[in-house]
Amino acid sequence: MKPNKKRFEVMENESLADCLDRMKKEGYQVVKRFEKPVFQEVKSGGNTTIQPIGRQVFFEGRRIDS
């Protein structure tokens, strides 16, 4: 038996539409979207700064009942 909820991550070389298609093929529909920023420490001289370099996108899916 498959779980009722599952989290899907949009992979690096995958579009949002590709991830949504993958969810649908596995039998899930979107209930929530999450975005998580990705940061990198940059050292210049004696200072360290944190700069955003990207984001991770996740979808929470709920099982589609047939």
Protein Blocks (a to p, Z undefined) as FASTA:
>chain_A
ZZfbdcddddfkbcfklmmmmmmmnopacfbdcdddddddddehjbccdddfbdcddddd
ddddZZ
